[in-house]
Amino acid sequence: MPAKLSTRPTLRRCSITAGVGLALLGAGLGAVGPDGSEADLSRFYRQKVTWSKCDGVDTPKDLQCGKVTVPLDYARPRAGTLDLALARYRATGKSRGSVLLNFGGPGGAGVSELAAGGKDFMSLTNGYDVVSFDPRGVGRSSPVTCGDGSDEAAAATEADVDDDPQTVLKQLRKAADACTKHSGPVLPHIGTVNASRDLDVMRQAVGDKKLNYLGFSYGSRLGAVYAAQFPKKVGRMVLDGVDTLTEPLTEQGMAGARGQQTALEDFVDWCVKDIACPFGTDARTAREEVVRLVDSLDQDPVPTDFGEDFTGQDLVGAISQALYSKELWPSLERALAALVEDGDTGPLLWFSGGGSGFRAGGAVALRADDGTGGGLVDQEDVPLDNLPAALMAINCADDPDRPSARRIAKDLGRLRAEYEQASPVFGRYRLTEVLTCYGRPKGTDFIRDEVRDVRTPKMLLVGTRGDPATPYRWTVETAERLGDSAVVLDNKGEGHTGYASSKCVHRKVDAFLLYGSLPPDGSSCGPEDDGR
């Protein structure tokens, strides 16, 4: 499970997803009801988005907000609905339609991301309305939660794999039960297969016959699933920071640990050249100091202004977010110095909150719809743990593998050793993320089995050689799996995704989305093109 998410100004990443308890599945066919007949979704496809000024003190004046209503369960569309939050920047001239953005995660909220980072996409408004959205279970769209501050929910991220395996499994089952208890009816229907169907409803609601789409990191998986489900509705599609479609979560987690360890070592090499580096001037010693700091905080956490303790694994999570872009390294250096020198966790909590700041969460105040679904949630009511809760829920919903308790207990020691070898800093953190699927329902096998050999117009896949979250080989493997429709752009730079960090990638992606001009398959952008 490659990575948790990224932070601005980079674009978000993570891994797979899909729907639990969904009785479809045919590529582009209507959802199948419990009696085998095709469910009637016509009322959802007849709606149009009503756009209005967005709420919020810091919201850009030219950003508009709206919503789309979708079924809670596509197989039972009368069983309840959900409202999904949307935002857009209008085209500056004549619009040829919309381009929909997904910033990744899974669990990344598109509305707040577009509000904060919209400047990166203003070039696309030369021809399109630029639209993003909060997927089901995320942000203002019926957000899932595991219960803010509860011991059971915390076990999902703090379970100590050095404990007796049976103790760990009990903690993880309690965490899964807590997430079920607090998340409400959306939880069994979260995931990429359902999110893809939502995406098609959005396409129709904004008035487009074809979906024009730019998906980053996990968003690439969502785009690939859409291409498999709705091949005749694909317009111009770009997948940047390409996810795997086949690797199990254990392998994804290992890849993420290795990639982030490499990124951390690069950061340390940069840091020690600065007199302000809190770990000294010797790179080898500095790397050892990072490990000692993590271990020290795990043994003796420090308090935060929010009443929660800040542990070593919290530190690892914050560092992991900051490593997605070199542009964030100076901020990470200052945040680490504040912790080491003054015990101040505030700057690191900014990274822990996904770059959006640390919001004081509480109970989710859903406006109910039909007694089962939910209306849009006010931004201040989005629970503090929505991002990690959605990350876990979506990853697990997409994963068809559920080892037995006996198998996990048997393999735990070996996995711990392999993950710690991959990264002494990120190994435990990544392994714990993988283990959190225990106690949850088995996920879909649709992505692994059916997302292949798509018959769509050409799609552009961007892979970055130095990406710490989505290895370049995943771009190549996914392109081969998708078939002749995939065109690969090789970005020989660093960081997670290429659009926000490489002028060359930015130009080529815009040229394709705006004018249909595709680079040759296998063409490249050089590291000299990094930087905006």
N, C-alpha and C positions, 0 to 999 in steps of 0.2 A: 504494500500500500504506500506508494511512493512518497507522498508528502501530505502534510496537513492542509496547508494553504499557503499563499504568499501574502505579501503586503504591498501597499502602494509604495513607489510607483510601478512596481511590477504587476504582473497579472497572475491570477490565482491558479493553483494547481491542485490536483490530487487525483484520486484514482477512480475506480469503477463505481457503478450503481445499478439499481433496477427495482422492480416492484414486487412486493410480496403479496401472494394471494390474488394475482391477476389472471383471469381466465381469458387471455387472448389465444394464440398469438399468430397473426399472419401478417406478412409484410404489407403494410398499408391498408389492411382490411379493418372493418369496424370491429369494435370490441364484441366478444361473444358473451351473451347472457347465460345465466345458470341453466336455461332450458335448451341451450345450443343455438338459439336464434341470434341474429345480429342485433345488438343493443341500439336503440334509437338515440343518436347524439345530435340530431338536427337542431335542437334548440340552442345548443352550445355553439354550433357553427353559424348560426344566424346573427349572433351578437356583434356589435361594433364597439370599439373602445371610445369612451367619452373622456377627452383629455381636459385637464384643468391645472391651475397653478399648484405646485407641490407645497405641502406644509413643511415647516421647519425654519429655524432662524438662519441657518447657514446654507440653505438650499439656493443654488444659483437661480436668478430671476427668470432665465430663459429655459429652465427645465420644467417639463410638464409631467404630470402623473396621471395614472388611470388604473383600471383593473380589468381583469378577465375572469369570468366564472367558469369553472371546470367541474366535472364530476369527482366526487371523492373516490368512487370506484367505477371505472369505465365499464365494467361488466354489469353494474347495477346503477345506472345513471340517476335513478329516482331515489336512491338511498341517501342522498345528501350531496352538497356541493362545497367547493372551496373558492374563495376569491384570491387571485394571484395579483400581487402588486407589480405595476409596470412604470417605467419612466422613459422619457424621450427628449432628445434635442431635435427640433425640426430642421429640415433641409433649408439651406440658405437661399436656394433658388427653386426652380421647378423640381419637385420630388418625383423620382421614378419608383418610389415605394420605400420600404424599410429594410434596414439591416439589423438583425437581432444579435445581441452580444451576450455571451455567458463567460463570466470571469473565472470560473473554476471552483475549486474547493476540494471535494464537494462540501457544500454548506455556505459558499460565498453568496452574499446578498448583492444582486445586481443594481438595485435602485440606489443604495448608498454609495456603491462603488462608482457608478456613473456620475452621481452628483459630485463626488470628490475628485475623480480622475478623468472627467469628460474632455479635458483639453487634448488628451492623446488621440481623440477620435473626431476632432472638429474637421479634419480634412475629408472625412467621409460624408459630412453634411453638404458637400458640394453636389451630391446627387441623391442622398438618402436622408430619411428620418432615422436617427440612430437610437435604437430602443434596447433597453435591458429590463430585467425582471428578477424578482425573488422567486426561485422555484418553490414548489410545494414543500412545506416543512421548514422553510428558511426565511429569515428576516420577518417581513410583515405578512407573509403568506402562511398563516397557521403554523408558527414556529414550534418545532419539537424542543423538548427540554427533558433533562433527567432529574430535575428538582434542584434548584440553586442551593448549593452549600450542603446538600444531604450527604451523609457518610456513604450511603449506598451508591449514589451517582459518582462520587469521588473515587470509589474503588475502581471504576473503569479506567481511570487515568493514573491511579496511584498503586495499583496492585503490585506487590513486591514479588517478582518472579524468583527471588531467592528463598521465599517461604516454601513450606510444604505445598506441593502441587494441589492437593485437595483443598487447602485453605485458599489458594488463589482462585480456584474454580468456584468456590462458594462466594467469594467476593464478587467475581464477575457475574455470576447468576443474580446476585442481589442488585448489581448495577443494572443489568438488563431488565429486571422486574421494576426498578425505579423509573427507568426510561419509559416503559410501557404505562406505568401508573400516571406519570406526569404529562405525557405527550398528547394523549387524547386520540381521537379516531383517525387522525391523519397517519399515524406511525405505520400501520400495516400497508399503507398505500403510497409510501414514499419510495423513491428510487428512480433510476434513469429511464426505464421502460415507460413508466407513467409520466415522467417529466417530458419525455419525447412526445407523447400524445398531447400533453399540455402545450408544447411548442407548436404543434400543428393547429390547435385551436387559436393560439395567439396569431399565427400567420394569417389565418382567415379573418380574425377580428381586427387586424390593422389594415386589411384590405389587399393583401398580396396573394397572387395566384401561386407564386413560388417562394420558397424560403431562402432568403439571402442571409448568411449566418457567418459570424466570426466567433469561434469558441477557443478559449485558452485552457490548456492543461486538462483538468477534468472535463471542461467544456468540449474538448475534442471527442471524448467518449460519448457525450450527449449528441454531438453532431453525427458521429458514426452510427449510433443507434437510430437516429432519425432517418438517415440515408437508407438504412435497412428496412425500416417500417414504412417509409413514405418516399420511395425512390422517384416517383413521378412528380413529387412536389419540391424536389431539390432545385434551387437556383444556383447562385454563386456561393460556395461554401469554403471557408478557410478554417483549418484546424492547426493551432499553434501551440507547441509543447505537447506532442502527441502521446496519448496514453496507450497503455497496453490493452488489448482486447482478450488476451488469453492467459496471462500469468496469474497464478493463484496469489492470494494476499500475502502468504509467507514470502514468496519471491519478490513481490512488489516492495514489501517492507525492507527486505535485505538490500534491494537496489536503492531505496531511499536512504538507508543508513550509510551505505558506501558513498553515495553522491554528496550527502551533507557533510560527511567527515572530510571529504576532499575540499569542499567549499570552506569548511571551518579552518582547515590548515592553510588555505590560500588567504583567508581573512587574517589569521594570526601572523603569517609572513608579512602582510601589509601593515598590521598594527604595530609590530615591534620596531618598525622604522620610524615611528612617531614617539616623541618623548612623553606624550600623554597616555600612551598605552598602559593600562592598569596591570599588565602581566609582565612588564619589564622589556628588555631589549634583545633577549635571546629566544629564538623561535622554539627551540626544543623545550626549554624550561617553561615557556609560555603555554605550550600545549598541555604540559603536565599540570600547570596551574589551573587551567580550565577544568580538567578532570577533578582536581582536588576541590575546586569551588563547588562543582555539582555535588560531589559526595558530601561535602560539609553541609550544604543546604538540605540535602535529603535527611541527614542525621539531626540537624538543628535548623528548621525553617525559621524565616524571619517574618514578622507581621507586616501586613499591608494596610493602607488607609481604608480598605473595604472590609476589614475584619477577618479576612482569610489569611492563612499562612502561605508564604511563598517558598516552595520547595525547590530542590535541585531539578526535579522533572519539569517544574514550571519554568525554570531557567532554560532548560534544554528546549522546551517548546517555543519560548521567546526567541532564542538564538536561531532556531530553525526557520522562523519567519523572516528574520533579518538577512539571512544568507542567500535569499533568492535574487538579490540584486546588489551589485557593487555600489550603487547609489546610496544604499542604506548602511554601508559599512561605517561611515563617520558617526552616524546616529547610534549604531550599535556600540562603537567604541565608547562614546560618551555615556551611554546607558550602563555599560558594564563598569565604567569608572565610578559612576554614581553609586552602584551597588557595593563595589569593593571598598571604596574610600569612605562612603557616608552611610551605607546600609539602606540607601534609597531605592526602592523597587519600582517607583512610579514610571520612569522612562521605559523599563523593560515590560511593564504591564501594557504599555501602548502597543508593543509588538504582540503580546499575548492576545490582545483584543483584535488582531487581524489588521492593525494599522488604523483602526477606526476609533481608538480610545477604549478605555475600560468603562463600560456602562454599568451602573448599578441596576441589577436585574431584580425581578420579582416574579410573582405569579403572572402567567400569561393571561391577559384580559381579552379573550376572543369574543367577537360579536357573533353569536351563533347563527347558523343558517339551517333551517329544517331540523334543528335539534341535533344534528350530527356533524355538520361541517363547520366552517368558520368564515367570518368576514375578515377584512383587513385588520391587522393589529396596529395600533399606534406605535410609532418608532420607539418611544420610551418604554413601551411594554414588552419589547423583544427581550427574552430572558438572557441573562449574562452568558449562559452556557450553550446558547443555540448553535453556535458554530461547531464546537466539538461534538455536541449531541447529534447534529445533522450529519456531520462527517461520519460518525460511527454508524448511524442508521442507514445511510445511503451505501456506504462501503459494504456493510453486512447484507443489505437487501440485494446487492448485485453479486454476491459471492455464493455459488452453489455448494461450496465445500463446507461441511460441518463435521469436523472430527469428533469422535466420541470423547467423553471424559477420560476413558482409559487411554486412548491414543494421545491425548494432550498431556496427560500425566507422564506417559512413557517418553514423549518427545521433548518435554519442556527443558530438561537439562541440556540436551543437544542443541536445541534452538537457541537457548540463552548463550551458549558458548559461541555459536556461529554468529549471532547478532553482535555480541560484544567484540568478536574478532573483526567484524565489518566496521564497527565504530565503538570505541570505548565511551564516547559521549552520547551518541544517538541510538545505540543498539537497544538498550532497555526500553527506551521511549517508543521505538518503532515496534518492538516485539509486543509491548503492552497494547498498542493500537490493534495489532492483529488479533490478540487474544480476546478483545472485547466483543467479538462476534459470538463467543460461546454463550449459550443461553438464549440466543435469538433465533427466530424461525429461519429455516434454510432459504437462501436467496434464489433468484432466477438463474436458469441456465441459458436464457435467450441470448445474452450478449456473447458468451463463449461459443455457443453452437450455431447461432443464426446470423451474426453480424459479419458477413463475408461476401465477396464477389458481388458487390452492389452494382446495379445498373442505373447509374446516374450520370448527369453531366460531370465534366472534369472537376475535381476538388483539389485545392492546394493544401498540402501538408507541410508545415514548417518544423524542422527539427534543429535544435541547437546543440552543438558538440559538447559544450561545457555545462549543460543543464544539470543541476544537482537533484532535480526531482523527476524529470522524465528523460531517461537516457536516450541518446540519439538512436540507438538500435531499436527502440520502440517505434520510432517514426518509420524506419525501414520495414520492420515486421508488420506494422499496421497497414502500411501502403501495399505490401504484398498480399495481405489478407483481404483488403478491400477490392483489389483487382485493378483492372485497366483504368478505372475512374480516378485513381490517385496519382497526383503529380507531386514530387518531393522537392522542396527547397532546402538545401543544406546550409545552415547558418553556422559558420565556423567561429562563433563567438562564445561568450560566457553568460551565465545567468539563466534564470528560468523564463522561457518563452523569448521570442525575438522581436515582436512588434514594437514594444516600448523601449527597447535597448539598442536596436540596430536601425540606422537610417535606411540601409539597403533593404532589409526585410519590410520595413514600413512602406517604402515606395512600391515594392513589388506586390504586397498585399493590397494596397490601395488601387494600384493599376488593375488588378484582377477584379476587385469588388466593384470599382467604378466603371471600368471600361471593358472588362472581360479579357484583358490581356494577361495570359498565363506565361510564366517563365518556363523554359524547357525543363523537362523532368531531369533531376539530378544537378541542376545549376546551383550556384552557391553564392553566399554573401561572405565576405572576408572579415576577420576580426578588426581590420582597420575601419570598418563601417560601424563599429559599436559607438554608442553615444548619440544623443539626439541634439 
